[in-house]
Amino acid sequence: MTPWSLRIPLLAVVALAAAPAAADPTLSPPKPSVEVTLTGFFVPDGFAARMAAFRYEGDSIYPGDHFTFNGTQLTNARNPADNFFNGTRTYLGSAVSGVYDVPRLSGEPGSMAGYDLDTVDFTALLQPGATQATVGADSSYDVFMLGGFVTSITSLAPSFGQAQKTATDLNGGAALQGDVLEYSIVFTNTGNDPSVRTVLTDVLEPGLTYMPNSLKVGPPGALVARTDAAGDDEAEYRAAQRTVTARLGTGATATPGGSLAVGAAVEVRFRAAIAVPQGQVANQAVLKASGQSGGSEKTYLSDGDATQVGEQPTIVVIYECDADAGCPPAKPRCDPTTHTCGPCQGDANCHDAAKPACQPNGTCNQCSASNDTLCVDPEPVCDVTSGTCVLCTPGPAGDASECINDPDGPRCVPGPTVNHCGCFVDADCGTSQSGRVCDSSAEICIDGCRGEGGNGCPHGFVCTSADTTVGQCVPQDDGGLPPGHDGGNGTGNQGGGCGCAVPRAVPGGAALLALALVAAFTRRRRRRRR
């Protein structure tokens, strides 16, 4: 068998050294050793630390080889401290035999043909807050090469997130003043470490009155009644503070909280009467716990609404309404059974004349996809995303029919508060010789032209712009066009001939000089044609 390894460096993983020595202990070989310092990590309060190391040439018959962490020799059930490199494949002291290995070896001492692969636990050799450690190897007799090692420091902590708290009206029907609510709080340790000093507290709102001797604590389905008095068991109700307190888990007493194993659940129940005639009462439990492996104390809140992100109080609404008219716009429908207000289920639940249409989110507004006839001029179109009446709606599927003949443009342009009719490009404002262009800042059509790249001027007019900027259409001179123009159609001078214009007035002798230059230029052209 040819030994091979895949090294996966974590933290500061390096090949340490080869440690040559004679295989025969009678030759009194030197005692090579090597150490390396690991850095770049931080040990949390609660943690588990493990290291996997692989070596070559180690065997079980010669002792005197050691593997150390922070100066302490590592060992387990199959790797003695004085013969750690003994041809094993182990995980935390147990021999490992790979199901798909060919050949399949036992992993016991001497079985790996000069190759070691061992994972050991060194949690006890690290302290919280440590940022470096020393790994070493040495040998008195054995010959081995330390190929590499991988260290793993895992945070360990309990977790009690997503704890559910429910309230049941024991009187049934709508929640009314005097009804008794039974609260149930279930916390489950979903972390990777048992909790310690686990304590739950629940402060009652003024709208609730605690029902004496209703307190129960225990695993779900196996609750045990507890007294309200302090000091005789692990739970009590303190009337002065209006607080239910329960110390939870194995080993909990009247003083300290106990321990909840990973996956263990605990439930606390108590009852309270509704003390107010209307409105709502909210209640939320608080659990505090530390980690058995040293994790610091953390606080967890119960959750009364699993459909929302985060931990919500458990809210009980007290007799809000007898009819829809008693409900607010955000919750316009009165449930006749619970007498509480909730989302609308149709337009019939929307009684505000200004907002007669039921929206998909359960509120009422001006219009909806199923009731768009409620919108009239000057805002005849329903924006179904907001439930409001608007002039137009943008996009390929929008309604811009009101903008077709609008002088500002035929497109529906979305605005920060309202939509308006307008344009996006010059082509929205007419043909290439319309004398109208799109003002890109206001996104509306205006009178104007572009020398190139947009709409030009009607026949008989020229554009004062020679580029893509907006100019004005002015009457064309009989004597010609300004340089670079072809009649104002925005395409440039492409008609041939003279592209210049004779000025309308040239004072005194300057006029005669100009005429002479034109005559001379004309004669030269005639001569060239002969």
C-alpha positions as CSV (number, residue, x, y, z in Angstrom):
1,M,0.0,0.0,0.0
2,T,1.3,3.5,-0.9
3,P,0.4,6.0,1.7
4,W,-1.0,9.3,0.5
5,S,-2.6,12.4,2.1
6,L,-4.7,15.3,1.3
7,R,-3.7,18.3,3.4
8,I,-6.4,20.9,4.0
9,P,-4.8,23.9,5.8
10,L,-6.9,25.6,8.5
11,L,-5.6,28.3,10.7
12,A,-1.8,28.0,10.4
13,V,-1.3,24.5,9.1
14,V,2.3,23.7,8.0
15,A,4.5,20.7,7.4
16,L,6.6,20.6,10.5
17,A,9.7,18.6,9.8
18,A,11.3,15.3,9.1
19,A,12.9,13.8,12.1
20,P,15.6,11.2,11.0
21,A,16.8,8.8,13.6
22,A,18.0,5.2,13.7
23,A,15.3,2.6,13.9
24,D,17.3,0.5,16.3
25,P,17.1,1.8,19.9
26,T,20.5,0.2,20.7
27,L,22.2,2.7,18.4
28,S,21.5,5.6,20.8
29,P,20.2,8.0,18.1
30,P,19.8,11.7,18.6
31,K,16.5,13.0,19.9
32,P,15.1,15.4,17.2
33,S,12.2,17.7,18.0
34,V,10.4,20.5,16.3
35,E,7.8,23.1,17.3
36,V,5.6,25.5,15.5
37,T,3.4,28.4,16.8
38,L,-0.1,28.7,15.6
39,T,-1.6,32.2,15.3
40,G,-4.5,33.9,13.6
41,F,-7.4,32.5,15.7
42,F,-9.4,33.5,18.8
43,V,-10.8,31.0,21.3
44,P,-14.4,31.8,22.3
45,D,-15.9,31.4,25.7
46,G,-17.5,28.0,24.9
47,F,-15.6,25.8,22.5
48,A,-14.4,22.3,21.5
49,A,-10.8,22.0,20.1
50,R,-9.6,19.1,18.0
51,M,-6.6,18.3,15.8
52,A,-6.1,15.8,13.0
53,A,-2.5,14.9,12.3
54,F,-0.9,12.6,9.7
55,R,2.6,11.1,9.8
56,Y,4.8,8.7,7.8
57,E,7.1,5.9,9.0
58,G,5.8,5.8,12.5
59,D,5.3,2.3,13.9
60,S,4.1,0.5,17.0
61,I,7.2,-1.5,18.1
62,Y,9.5,1.4,19.0
63,P,8.3,3.9,21.7
64,G,9.7,7.3,22.6
65,D,7.8,9.4,20.1
66,H,5.6,12.2,21.3
67,F,3.0,14.7,19.9
68,T,2.5,17.8,22.1
69,F,0.2,20.8,22.3
70,N,1.3,23.7,24.4
71,G,4.0,21.5,25.9
72,T,1.6,18.7,27.0
73,Q,1.9,15.3,25.4
74,L,-1.3,14.2,23.6
75,T,-2.7,10.8,24.1
76,N,-5.9,8.7,23.8
77,A,-7.0,5.1,24.1
78,R,-5.0,3.9,21.1
79,N,-2.2,6.4,21.0
80,P,0.0,6.2,24.1
81,A,1.7,9.4,25.2
82,D,5.1,7.7,24.7
83,N,4.3,6.0,21.4
84,F,1.8,8.3,19.7
85,F,3.0,7.6,16.2
86,N,2.1,3.9,16.2
87,G,0.6,3.1,12.8
88,T,-3.1,3.9,13.8
89,R,-6.1,5.5,12.2
90,T,-8.2,6.9,15.0
91,Y,-10.9,9.4,15.9
92,L,-11.0,10.6,19.5
93,G,-9.4,7.3,20.6
94,S,-11.6,4.9,18.5
95,A,-10.1,2.9,15.6
96,V,-11.5,3.9,12.2
97,S,-11.9,1.4,9.4
98,G,-12.9,3.1,6.1
99,V,-15.9,1.3,4.5
100,Y,-14.7,2.1,1.0
101,D,-10.9,1.7,1.7
102,V,-9.0,-0.8,-0.5
103,P,-7.5,-2.6,1.3
104,R,-9.7,-2.1,4.3
105,L,-7.5,-1.8,7.4
106,S,-8.6,-2.0,11.0
107,G,-7.0,1.3,12.2
108,E,-5.6,-0.5,15.3
109,P,-1.9,0.1,16.3
110,G,0.5,-1.2,13.7
111,S,-2.3,-1.8,11.0
112,M,-1.6,1.2,8.8
113,A,1.8,0.1,7.3
114,G,3.8,3.0,8.5
115,Y,1.1,5.7,8.2
116,D,-0.8,7.5,11.0
117,L,-4.0,9.5,10.8
118,D,-5.3,10.5,14.3
119,T,-7.8,13.0,15.5
120,V,-7.4,14.1,19.1
121,D,-9.3,16.4,21.6
122,F,-7.2,19.1,23.1
123,T,-10.0,21.3,24.5
124,A,-8.6,21.1,28.0
125,L,-5.2,22.6,26.8
126,L,-6.7,25.9,25.6
127,Q,-8.3,28.8,27.4
128,P,-11.0,31.2,26.2
129,G,-9.4,34.3,24.7
130,A,-6.2,32.5,23.5
131,T,-4.9,33.7,20.2
132,Q,-1.9,31.4,19.7
133,A,-0.7,27.9,20.6
134,T,2.4,25.7,20.2
135,V,2.4,22.3,18.5
136,G,5.4,20.0,18.7
137,A,6.8,16.6,18.0
138,D,9.9,14.7,19.2
139,S,11.3,11.2,19.2
140,S,13.8,9.1,21.2
141,Y,13.9,6.0,19.0
142,D,11.3,5.9,16.3
143,V,11.7,7.4,12.9
144,F,8.8,9.4,11.6
145,M,8.0,12.3,9.3
146,L,5.2,14.6,10.4
147,G,3.3,15.4,7.2
148,G,0.9,18.0,8.6
149,F,-2.1,18.7,10.9
150,V,-5.4,20.4,10.8
151,T,-6.8,22.2,13.9
152,S,-10.5,22.9,14.5
153,I,-11.9,25.2,17.2
154,T,-15.7,25.0,17.3
155,S,-17.8,27.5,19.2
156,L,-20.2,25.7,21.6
157,A,-23.3,27.4,22.9
158,P,-26.9,26.6,23.6
159,S,-29.6,28.4,21.6
160,F,-33.2,29.0,22.3
161,G,-34.3,31.0,19.2
162,Q,-37.8,30.8,17.8
163,A,-39.4,30.0,21.1
164,Q,-43.2,29.9,20.7
165,K,-45.7,31.6,23.0
166,T,-49.4,31.2,22.6
167,A,-52.5,32.5,24.4
168,T,-55.8,30.5,24.6
169,D,-59.0,32.1,25.6
170,L,-60.5,29.5,27.9
171,N,-63.9,31.1,27.7
172,G,-64.1,30.8,23.9
173,G,-65.4,33.3,21.4
174,A,-64.3,36.9,21.4
175,A,-61.8,37.9,24.0
176,L,-63.7,40.0,26.6
177,Q,-62.9,41.7,29.9
178,G,-62.9,39.0,32.6
179,D,-62.0,36.1,30.2
180,V,-59.2,33.9,31.3
181,L,-56.2,33.4,29.0
182,E,-53.8,30.4,29.3
183,Y,-50.3,31.2,28.2
184,S,-48.0,28.5,27.0
185,I,-44.2,29.1,26.4
186,V,-42.0,26.4,24.9
187,F,-38.3,26.8,24.6
188,T,-36.1,24.2,22.9
189,N,-32.3,24.1,23.0
190,T,-31.4,24.0,19.3
191,G,-27.7,24.8,19.9
192,N,-24.7,22.5,20.2
193,D,-24.0,22.7,23.9
194,P,-26.2,22.1,27.0
195,S,-27.4,25.2,28.8
196,V,-26.7,26.0,32.5
197,R,-28.3,28.5,34.8
198,T,-31.4,28.5,32.7
199,V,-34.1,30.9,34.0
200,L,-37.3,32.2,32.4
201,T,-39.1,35.4,33.5
202,D,-42.4,36.8,32.3
203,V,-43.7,40.3,33.3
204,L,-47.5,40.7,33.0
205,E,-48.9,43.9,31.5
206,P,-51.4,46.0,33.5
207,G,-54.2,44.7,31.3
208,L,-53.7,41.2,32.8
209,T,-54.4,39.8,36.2
210,Y,-52.5,36.7,37.3
211,M,-54.7,33.7,38.3
212,P,-53.3,32.2,41.5
213,N,-51.9,28.7,41.6
214,S,-52.0,28.3,37.8
215,L,-48.2,27.9,37.3
216,K,-46.9,24.7,35.7
217,V,-43.4,23.7,34.5
218,G,-41.9,20.7,32.8
219,P,-41.2,19.0,29.5
220,P,-44.1,19.4,27.0
221,G,-46.8,16.9,27.8
222,A,-45.4,16.2,31.4
223,L,-46.1,19.5,33.2
224,V,-46.0,19.6,37.0
225,A,-47.9,22.2,39.1
226,R,-45.7,24.7,41.0
227,T,-46.7,27.0,43.9
228,D,-46.8,30.8,43.6
229,A,-44.6,31.1,46.7
230,A,-40.9,31.7,46.4
231,G,-38.3,29.4,47.9
232,D,-40.2,26.1,48.0
233,D,-39.7,24.9,44.4
234,E,-38.1,26.1,41.1
235,A,-40.9,28.6,40.1
236,E,-43.0,31.4,41.6
237,Y,-45.1,34.5,41.0
238,R,-44.0,37.7,42.6
239,A,-47.0,40.0,42.8
240,A,-45.1,43.2,43.6
241,Q,-43.1,42.8,40.4
242,R,-46.0,41.2,38.4
243,T,-43.4,38.6,37.3
244,V,-43.6,34.8,36.7
245,T,-40.1,33.2,37.3
246,A,-39.2,29.6,36.5
247,R,-35.8,28.0,36.8
248,L,-35.6,25.3,34.2
249,G,-33.9,22.1,33.4
250,T,-32.1,19.3,35.2
251,G,-30.8,20.3,38.6
252,A,-33.0,23.5,38.8
253,T,-33.9,24.4,42.4
254,A,-35.5,27.4,44.1
255,T,-32.2,29.3,43.6
256,P,-30.2,28.4,40.5
257,G,-31.5,27.5,37.0
258,G,-30.7,24.0,35.7
259,S,-29.4,22.5,32.5
260,L,-31.2,21.7,29.3
261,A,-29.5,19.2,27.0
262,V,-29.1,19.8,23.3
263,G,-32.5,19.1,21.7
264,A,-34.3,19.2,25.1
265,A,-37.5,21.3,25.4
266,V,-39.3,22.8,28.4
267,E,-42.7,24.4,28.7
268,V,-44.1,26.9,31.2
269,R,-47.8,27.6,31.5
270,F,-49.8,30.0,33.6
271,R,-53.2,31.8,33.4
272,A,-54.2,35.5,33.5
273,A,-57.6,37.3,33.3
274,I,-58.2,40.2,31.0
275,A,-58.6,43.3,33.1
276,V,-59.5,45.9,30.4
277,P,-62.7,46.3,28.4
278,Q,-61.1,46.9,25.0
279,G,-57.9,47.4,23.1
280,Q,-55.2,44.7,23.3
281,V,-52.7,43.1,25.7
282,A,-49.2,42.0,24.7
283,N,-47.0,39.5,26.6
284,Q,-43.5,38.2,26.0
285,A,-41.3,35.8,28.0
286,V,-37.5,36.2,28.5
287,L,-35.1,33.3,28.9
288,K,-31.5,33.6,30.0
289,A,-28.9,30.8,29.9
290,S,-25.2,30.2,29.8
291,G,-23.3,27.4,28.1
292,Q,-22.0,24.3,29.8
293,S,-18.7,24.6,27.9
294,G,-18.2,28.2,29.1
295,G,-20.4,30.2,26.8
296,S,-21.4,33.5,28.3
297,E,-25.0,34.2,29.3
298,K,-27.4,35.2,26.5
299,T,-31.0,36.4,26.4
300,Y,-33.8,34.9,24.3
301,L,-37.3,36.2,23.7
302,S,-40.5,34.3,23.0
303,D,-42.2,34.7,19.7
304,G,-45.9,35.2,19.3
305,D,-46.0,35.4,15.5
306,A,-44.0,32.8,13.5
307,T,-45.0,34.5,10.2
308,Q,-43.0,37.6,10.9
309,V,-39.2,38.0,11.1
310,G,-37.9,38.4,14.6
311,E,-39.5,37.7,18.0
312,Q,-42.9,39.3,18.3
313,P,-44.9,39.7,21.6
314,T,-48.0,37.5,21.9
315,I,-50.9,39.9,21.4
316,V,-54.6,39.3,22.3
317,V,-57.1,41.8,20.9
318,I,-60.1,42.5,23.1
319,Y,-63.6,43.0,21.6
320,E,-62.8,45.6,18.9
321,C,-66.0,45.7,17.0
322,D,-69.6,44.7,16.4
323,A,-69.6,45.7,12.7
324,D,-67.3,46.9,10.0
325,A,-68.0,50.5,10.8
326,G,-66.1,50.2,14.1
327,C,-62.9,49.1,12.4
328,P,-60.0,51.3,11.2
329,P,-59.0,51.6,7.5
330,A,-56.0,49.3,7.9
331,K,-58.3,46.5,9.2
332,P,-61.7,47.3,7.8
333,R,-63.6,44.0,8.4
334,C,-65.2,43.0,11.7
335,D,-65.1,39.3,12.3
336,P,-68.5,38.5,13.8
337,T,-67.2,35.5,15.8
338,T,-64.1,37.0,17.4
339,H,-65.3,40.7,17.3
340,T,-61.9,41.7,16.1
341,C,-60.9,43.8,13.1
342,G,-59.0,42.3,10.2
343,P,-58.3,42.5,6.5
344,C,-61.1,43.2,4.0
345,Q,-62.4,40.2,2.0
346,G,-64.2,42.2,-0.7
347,D,-65.4,45.7,-1.6
348,A,-68.4,45.2,0.7
349,N,-66.1,45.6,3.7
350,C,-64.8,49.0,2.4
351,H,-67.2,51.7,3.8
352,D,-65.2,54.8,3.1
353,A,-66.6,56.5,0.0
354,A,-63.1,57.8,-0.8
355,K,-61.6,54.3,-0.6
356,P,-64.3,51.8,-1.8
357,A,-62.0,49.1,-3.3
358,C,-60.5,46.1,-1.3
359,Q,-56.8,45.6,-2.0
360,P,-54.9,42.3,-2.1
361,N,-53.2,43.3,1.2
362,G,-56.5,43.6,2.9
363,T,-56.7,47.4,3.1
364,C,-59.1,49.7,1.2
365,N,-58.2,52.3,-1.4
366,Q,-59.5,54.1,-4.5
367,C,-59.6,51.3,-7.0
368,S,-58.4,47.8,-7.8
369,A,-57.9,45.4,-10.7
370,S,-61.4,44.1,-10.3
371,N,-62.9,47.6,-9.8
372,D,-61.2,50.0,-12.1
373,T,-64.4,51.8,-13.1
374,L,-64.1,53.9,-10.0
375,C,-61.5,56.2,-11.7
376,V,-62.8,59.2,-13.7
377,D,-61.3,62.3,-15.3
378,P,-58.9,63.9,-14.7
379,E,-57.4,60.6,-13.3
380,P,-59.3,57.9,-15.3
381,V,-56.8,55.0,-15.0
382,C,-56.3,52.6,-12.0
383,D,-52.8,51.9,-10.8
384,V,-53.5,48.4,-9.4
385,T,-50.1,48.2,-7.6
386,S,-51.1,51.1,-5.3
387,G,-54.8,51.1,-5.6
388,T,-55.0,54.7,-6.6
389,C,-56.5,56.6,-9.6
390,V,-53.9,58.3,-11.9
391,L,-53.7,60.0,-15.3
392,C,-51.9,57.1,-16.9
393,T,-49.7,54.1,-16.1
394,P,-46.2,53.5,-17.6
395,G,-44.6,50.5,-19.2
396,P,-45.5,48.1,-22.0
397,A,-48.6,46.8,-20.1
398,G,-49.6,50.3,-18.9
399,D,-52.5,52.5,-20.0
400,A,-51.4,55.7,-21.7
401,S,-54.6,56.2,-23.8
402,E,-55.1,59.7,-22.2
403,C,-51.7,60.8,-23.6
404,I,-52.2,60.0,-27.2
405,N,-53.1,63.5,-28.3
406,D,-51.5,65.4,-25.4
407,P,-49.2,68.2,-26.5
408,D,-46.6,67.2,-23.9
409,G,-46.2,63.8,-25.5
410,P,-47.9,60.4,-26.0
411,R,-46.0,58.4,-23.4
412,C,-46.8,57.9,-19.7
413,V,-43.8,59.2,-17.7
414,P,-43.5,58.0,-14.1
415,G,-42.9,60.8,-11.6
416,P,-41.8,61.0,-7.9
417,T,-45.4,61.7,-6.8
418,V,-47.7,61.6,-10.0
419,N,-47.4,60.3,-13.5
420,H,-47.6,62.7,-16.5
421,C,-47.9,62.6,-20.3
422,G,-44.6,63.3,-22.0
423,C,-41.8,61.8,-24.1
424,F,-38.6,59.8,-23.9
425,V,-37.1,60.6,-27.4
426,D,-37.6,63.1,-30.2
427,A,-39.6,60.5,-32.2
428,D,-42.3,60.7,-29.6
429,C,-42.8,64.4,-30.6
430,G,-43.5,64.0,-34.3
431,T,-41.7,63.4,-37.6
432,S,-38.1,64.2,-38.4
433,Q,-39.3,67.7,-39.7
434,S,-41.8,68.4,-37.1
435,G,-39.9,71.3,-35.4
436,R,-40.6,69.6,-32.0
437,V,-38.2,67.7,-29.8
438,C,-38.2,66.0,-26.4
439,D,-36.8,68.0,-23.5
440,S,-34.9,65.3,-21.7
441,S,-34.9,67.1,-18.3
442,A,-38.6,67.7,-18.1
443,E,-39.5,64.7,-20.4
444,I,-42.1,66.7,-22.3
445,C,-42.3,67.8,-26.0
446,I,-41.3,71.4,-26.8
447,D,-40.9,73.6,-29.9
448,G,-37.3,73.2,-31.2
449,C,-34.9,71.3,-33.4
450,R,-31.5,69.6,-33.4
451,G,-28.8,70.1,-36.0
452,E,-28.2,66.3,-36.0
453,G,-29.4,63.2,-34.1
454,G,-33.0,64.3,-33.7
455,N,-36.0,66.1,-35.2
456,G,-35.3,69.0,-37.5
457,C,-37.5,71.9,-38.9
458,P,-40.3,72.0,-41.4
459,H,-39.7,73.0,-45.1
460,G,-38.6,76.6,-45.4
461,F,-37.1,76.8,-41.9
462,V,-33.5,76.1,-40.7
463,C,-32.3,75.1,-37.2
464,T,-30.0,77.4,-35.3
465,S,-28.3,74.3,-33.8
466,A,-25.5,72.5,-35.8
467,D,-25.2,69.5,-33.3
468,T,-27.4,67.5,-30.9
469,T,-28.2,70.4,-28.7
470,V,-31.7,71.9,-29.0
471,G,-32.0,75.0,-31.2
472,Q,-34.9,77.0,-32.7
473,C,-36.4,76.9,-36.2
474,V,-36.0,80.2,-38.1
475,P,-37.1,81.2,-41.6
476,Q,-34.7,80.2,-44.4
477,D,-32.9,83.0,-46.3
478,D,-33.4,83.2,-50.1
479,G,-29.7,83.5,-50.7
480,G,-28.8,80.2,-49.2
481,L,-28.4,78.4,-45.9
482,P,-26.1,78.8,-42.9
483,P,-23.0,76.6,-43.2
484,G,-23.7,73.0,-42.4
485,H,-27.5,73.1,-43.0
486,D,-29.7,71.4,-45.6
487,G,-33.1,73.0,-44.9
488,G,-33.4,72.0,-41.2
489,N,-34.3,68.3,-41.5
490,G,-31.5,67.4,-39.1
491,T,-29.4,65.4,-41.6
492,G,-26.6,68.0,-42.4
493,N,-25.6,69.5,-45.8
494,Q,-25.9,66.8,-48.3
495,G,-27.5,68.6,-51.4
496,G,-24.3,69.8,-53.1
497,G,-23.6,73.2,-54.4
498,C,-22.8,76.2,-52.3
499,G,-23.6,75.8,-48.6
500,C,-23.1,79.5,-47.7
501,A,-25.5,82.4,-47.3
502,V,-25.1,85.9,-48.5
503,P,-25.6,88.4,-45.7
504,R,-28.7,90.6,-46.0
505,A,-26.8,93.9,-45.5
506,V,-23.1,94.6,-45.9
507,P,-22.2,98.2,-45.2
508,G,-20.6,100.6,-47.8
509,G,-17.5,99.3,-49.6
510,A,-17.6,96.0,-47.8
511,A,-20.8,95.2,-49.8
512,L,-19.0,96.0,-53.1
513,L,-16.0,93.9,-52.1
514,A,-18.3,91.0,-51.2
515,L,-20.0,91.2,-54.6
516,A,-16.7,91.3,-56.4
517,L,-15.5,88.2,-54.6
518,V,-18.7,86.4,-55.5
519,A,-18.3,87.4,-59.2
520,A,-14.7,86.3,-59.2
521,F,-15.5,83.0,-57.7
522,T,-18.3,82.5,-60.3
523,R,-15.9,83.3,-63.2
524,R,-13.3,80.8,-61.9
525,R,-15.9,78.0,-61.7
526,R,-17.0,78.7,-65.3
527,R,-13.4,78.6,-66.6
528,R,-12.8,75.2,-65.0
529,R,-15.9,73.7,-66.6
530,R,-14.6,74.5,-70.2
